[in-house]
């Protein structure tokens, strides 16, 4: 079993991952490491100590964002509100992730085997969360019962692709899609 990281090391790593994600959204995955270090408030050596290569950092950001999005689903459902509202809030987080993911995916395309395993990780981790949210909303009579998680996630992903066009607002179209799920 690998040794456990100290809590401050885990916090530092989480701070680095959040900073890298923010920089990747703003400046792309090829942004200078010094920009990420400045965003995180650390030295460049700290980044290289945690992530020896840019690819290590990109993969870690991708995995971290998948895990954060997955953890949010049960938390939103446990919030005590409507399962449909929890689903919509989770979809907002999912869209935020997808905006970052598109840039990360392009960076990872050069290593098809690595990208394929990350894509499988994405589906294996987020699919069950989406299923849980859909099942809860369907059981509450708030949405149709025949919605499949992969189709919904894939459809939302496809709607996010055109986000660079200023005339296109994917969140508006996604809201229309979600309204169409209503029972």
N, C-alpha and C positions, 0 to 999 in steps of 0.2 A: 504494500500500500504506500502511495507517495506521501511524503510528510505534509501535514496541514500547514497552510500559509498563516502567518500572523494576521490578526484582524486589521492592523494598519496597512499591511501589504495588500490585503484584499481590497480595502478602501481605495488605496492608491491605484490599483489596477482598474477598479470600477470608474474612478475619476478619469483615468486615461482613456478608457473605452468610450465614455460619454463625450469627452472632448474630441476624440478622433471622429466619432460619428457626426458631431456638429460641424467639424471642419470638412469632413467628406461631403456633407450636404451642401455646404457653402462653396467649397473650392474644388471638390472632386477628390478621388482617391489618390491622385498624384500630388496632392498638396504637400508642401515641404514639412518635414518632421518638426522643424522649429516652430511652425504655425500651430501644430498640435500641442507641442510643449508649452507654448505661450497660453493657449486656450486652457490647458490643464493646470497652469501655474507651477510647472516643474521644469527641470533641465532636460536637455535631449538625452543625456546619459540614462536618466530614469526610464525613458521610453525604451531605449535599446536594452536596458537590463530586463525589462518585462517582455519585450517583443524584439528579438534580434534582427528580424527582417521586416520589410513592409508587408510582405505576404502574411507573416505571422500576425501582424496588427490587423490587417484587413479581415482575415479569417476570425480572429478573436472578436472584432466589432460585430461581424455578421452573426456569430454564435450568441454573443451577448444580447443583441437586439432580438433574436429569435426567442431566447429564454425570457427576456423581459416582457415581450408580447404574450408569451404563453402564460406567464405567472399572472398577468393582469386579468385574464379571463375569469378564473375562479374568484379572484378578489372582487371583480365587478358584480358577479352573480351573488356573492355573499353580502354585498352592500345592502340587500334587503329591498331594493326597488324592483321595478318591472324587468323581467328577463329580456324583453325586447329592447328596453333602454340600455341594459347591460351589453347586449349584442351590438347595438349601434355605437356605444362608446368603445367597445373592443375593436370594431371595424375602423373607427377613427385612428386608434393606435396602430392597427394593422396597415392602414394607408400611410401613416407616418413612417413605419418601418419600410414599406415598399418604396417610398421615395428615396430612402437611403440605399435600399437593396439594389436598385437598378444600377447605380454607380458601382457598387461592390461587385455585382454580378459581372459587369463588363471587365473589371480588373481580374476577376477569377477565371474568365473564359480561357485564358492562355493555358491553364492547367485543368483540362476537361475532367480528369479523374477526381481531382480535388473539388471541383465545382459540382460534379454529380453527387458526391457524398454530402456536400453541404446542402444541395437542393433536397436530397432525401431526408436529411436532418430537419430541414425547414418543414417539409410535409409531415414527417413523423411526429414532430413536436407541436406544430400549430393545428394540424388537422383534427386531432382529438379535442382540442380546446374549442375550436369552431363548432365541432359536433356537439359538445356539452352545452354551449350557448344556444345553438339551434334547437336542440332537444328541449331545453328548459323553456324557450319561447314558444315552441309548438305545444308543449304540455300545458302551458298557461293559456293556450288558445289565441296567442298574439300573432303567430305567423302560420303559414301553410306547413304541413307536416312532411312534405316531399322534397324539401330543400336539402341538397347534398353539400357537405362542407367543401369538397374539392372543387365542385363547379362554382360555388359562391366565391371561394378564394381566388380561383383562376379568373373568373369574370372581373372581380375587383382589380386584380393585377393587370388585366388587359386594359381596363378603363384608366389605370394610372399611367400607362405608357405615354400618352399624349400630353403629359403635364407640362412640358417645356413650351407648348404653344400658349401664348398669353390669351388667346380667344377661347381656350378650353379650360373649364374648371372641373376636374375629375370628381371632386367632392360633391358637386351639385348633381352630377350624373349618378354617382354612387347612392346619394340620398334618394333619387328616383327609383333606383334598383331596389333599395331596402324598403321603400314604401310599397313596391310591388310584391314583397314577400308577405304583407299583412294578410291575415286570414279574413 
